[in-house]
Amino acid sequence: MKTNKLQALTFLFFITLSLHAQKKVVNGQIITFKNITVENAKITVKKTKHSVFSDSLGFFSITCDLKDKISITAAGFKSKQIKVKNIKDSLNVSLIISGSEEDINLAMNNGHINEEERNLVNKHFKSGQLYSLGFTNMTDLIKGKFPRVNIINDELIIRGKNTFSNSNNSKPRNGALIIINGTEYRWSSVKSMIVTNVKDIKILNSLEASRYGAGSGNGVVVIKLVDE
């Protein structure tokens, strides 16, 4: 009987130790518009309800398990939820202003944005946020702004354009050329961009697209980013 009790206690000890070992301190930073820090944002582990707040530089530390879901909230910003995929990685979270300049005032009144950064936030908001208002990622932005554009196999397909074939009879290229601030990019890289960094998007075809040379036969998507 004593042996069985000892085995049971030993088993419970290792289970408890294992569960405790999975809990780690995750570090991160809350920002908006790429480099403006968000102070006093609330970071909450959904399972345990444990919460902390970001400091004056947007940094935070919170204890959680791998695969825990963490929610980030701050007045004037859209709430965000992320999943902890790697305990060792720092969580860099970018929040988006909810929708109007009144939300910027709300964020300031709640201590999330300081007075010195207000003008910079307003500048970014007016130049970039309005274009992407209502969209949370690049895929939704493209589909919402341009219904005639499909996204297939990591390419932007403009309906009505002819497929461009290579001279060596290799696999035809169907996707439009993507140009960001004068440089060609692939959709696989573009789709992960922060949507609030986009100032404007234009779809070019025919004569307008031809100035970009080879590969423009399926149209050109020109993306302009918010000025640094």
C-alpha positions in Angstrom: 0.0 0.0 0.0 2.8 2.4 0.9 4.5 1.6 -2.4 1.4 2.5 -4.3 0.9 5.8 -2.5 4.6 6.6 -3.1 4.2 5.9 -6.8 1.1 8.0 -7.0 2.7 10.9 -5.3 5.8 10.6 -7.5 3.5 10.6 -10.6 1.6 13.7 -9.5 4.9 15.4 -8.7 6.3 14.9 -12.2 3.0 15.9 -13.8 3.0 19.2 -11.7 6.6 19.8 -12.6 5.9 19.2 -16.3 3.0 21.6 -16.3 5.0 24.2 -14.4 7.9 23.8 -16.8 5.6 24.7 -19.8 4.8 28.1 -18.2 7.2 30.7 -19.4 7.5 34.5 -19.4 6.7 35.9 -22.8 8.1 39.3 -23.7 6.7 41.7 -26.3 6.0 45.3 -27.4 2.8 47.0 -28.5 3.1 49.6 -31.3 1.0 51.4 -33.9 2.0 52.7 -37.3 5.3 50.7 -37.3 7.2 52.5 -34.6 4.9 54.5 -32.3 4.7 52.8 -28.9 1.3 52.1 -27.2 1.4 52.6 -23.5 -0.9 51.0 -20.9 -2.4 48.5 -23.4 -4.0 45.5 -21.6 -2.5 42.1 -22.4 -4.6 39.2 -21.2 -4.1 35.4 -21.3 -7.6 34.2 -22.3 -7.4 30.9 -20.5 -6.1 32.1 -17.1 -7.5 35.7 -17.4 -4.1 36.9 -16.1 -3.4 40.5 -17.3 -0.6 42.9 -17.5 -0.2 46.4 -19.0 2.4 47.7 -21.5 4.9 50.2 -20.0 5.8 53.7 -21.3 7.8 52.2 -24.2 5.1 49.6 -25.1 7.0 46.7 -23.6 5.3 43.9 -21.5 6.1 40.5 -19.9 3.4 37.9 -19.2 3.4 34.3 -18.0 1.6 31.9 -20.2 1.8 28.4 -21.8 2.7 27.5 -25.4 -0.3 27.8 -27.7 -2.1 30.1 -25.3 -4.2 32.8 -26.8 -3.5 36.4 -25.8 -5.8 39.3 -26.3 -4.5 42.9 -26.6 -6.9 45.8 -26.0 -6.5 49.6 -25.7 -9.1 52.3 -26.0 -9.3 53.8 -29.5 -7.7 50.8 -31.1 -9.1 47.6 -32.6 -8.6 44.7 -30.2 -6.2 41.9 -31.4 -5.8 38.3 -30.5 -2.7 36.3 -31.1 -1.6 32.7 -30.4 1.8 32.0 -28.6 3.6 29.8 -31.1 7.1 30.0 -29.7 7.8 30.9 -26.1 11.3 32.2 -27.0 10.2 34.7 -29.6 9.3 38.2 -28.7 5.7 39.2 -29.5 5.7 42.4 -31.5 2.0 43.5 -31.9 0.8 46.3 -34.1 -2.6 47.8 -33.2 -4.8 49.7 -35.6 -6.8 52.9 -34.8 -10.5 51.8 -34.6 -11.7 54.1 -37.4 -11.8 57.9 -36.9 -9.8 60.8 -35.4 -12.1 60.7 -32.4 -10.5 57.3 -31.6 -7.1 59.0 -31.6 -8.4 61.4 -29.0 -9.8 58.4 -27.0 -6.4 56.7 -27.1 -4.7 59.8 -25.8 -7.3 60.4 -23.1 -6.7 56.9 -21.8 -2.9 57.3 -21.8 -2.1 55.0 -24.7 -0.5 57.8 -26.9 1.5 60.7 -25.4 1.1 64.3 -26.4 4.5 64.4 -28.2 3.4 61.6 -30.6 -0.1 62.9 -31.3 0.9 64.9 -34.5 2.8 61.9 -35.8 -0.1 59.6 -35.2 -2.5 62.0 -37.0 -0.1 62.3 -39.9 0.1 58.5 -40.4 -3.7 58.2 -39.9 -4.6 60.8 -42.5 -2.1 59.5 -45.1 -2.5 55.8 -44.7 -5.3 54.7 -42.3 -8.1 56.2 -44.3 -7.3 54.1 -47.4 -7.2 50.9 -45.5 -10.1 51.7 -43.2 -12.1 48.6 -42.5 -9.5 46.1 -43.7 -7.2 44.2 -41.4 -4.8 42.5 -44.0 -3.6 42.9 -47.5 -5.7 40.1 -48.9 -8.9 41.7 -47.7 -7.7 45.1 -48.9 -7.1 44.0 -52.4 -10.3 41.9 -52.6 -12.4 44.7 -51.1 -11.0 47.5 -53.2 -10.7 45.6 -56.5 -13.4 43.0 -57.0 -12.1 42.1 -60.5 -8.8 40.9 -59.0 -8.6 37.3 -57.8 -5.8 35.8 -55.7 -4.8 32.4 -57.1 -1.6 30.4 -56.3 0.0 33.4 -54.7 -0.6 35.6 -57.8 -2.9 38.5 -58.4 -5.1 37.6 -61.4 -6.8 40.5 -63.1 -10.0 39.1 -64.7 -10.1 39.9 -68.4 -6.3 39.9 -68.9 -4.7 37.4 -71.2 -2.2 34.9 -69.9 1.4 35.9 -70.6 3.5 33.0 -71.9 7.3 32.8 -71.8 9.2 32.4 -75.1 10.8 29.1 -73.9 7.3 27.5 -73.6 7.7 27.1 -69.8 4.8 27.4 -67.4 2.8 30.5 -68.3 2.7 33.4 -65.9 -0.8 34.5 -65.0 -0.2 37.1 -62.3 0.0 40.8 -62.5 3.3 42.6 -61.9 3.4 44.1 -58.4 5.3 47.3 -57.9 5.8 48.9 -54.5 7.5 52.3 -54.4 9.3 51.5 -57.7 10.4 48.0 -56.8 9.0 44.6 -58.0 7.6 42.3 -55.3 5.9 38.9 -55.3 2.5 38.5 -53.6 4.0 36.0 -51.2 5.9 38.9 -49.6 3.3 41.6 -50.1 0.4 39.7 -48.4 2.1 39.9 -44.9 2.6 43.7 -45.0 1.0 45.8 -42.4 -2.1 47.1 -44.1 -2.0 50.6 -42.5 1.3 51.3 -44.3 -0.5 51.4 -47.6 -1.3 54.9 -48.9 -2.8 54.0 -52.3 -3.2 51.1 -54.8 -3.7 51.4 -58.6 -4.4 48.8 -61.1 -2.8 49.5 -64.5 -3.4 47.8 -67.8 -2.8 48.4 -71.5 -0.7 51.4 -72.3 -0.2 52.4 -68.7 1.2 49.0 -67.7 3.4 48.6 -70.8 6.0 51.1 -69.4 7.0 48.4 -66.9 8.2 46.2 -69.7 8.3 42.4 -69.7 5.8 40.8 -67.4 3.3 43.6 -67.6 1.0 41.8 -70.1 -1.2 40.6 -67.2 -1.5 44.1 -65.8 0.4 45.9 -63.1 -0.6 46.5 -59.4 1.1 49.7 -58.2 1.2 50.1 -54.4 2.3 53.3 -52.8 3.3 53.2 -49.1 2.9 55.9 -46.5 5.9 58.2 -46.4 8.4 57.5 -43.6 
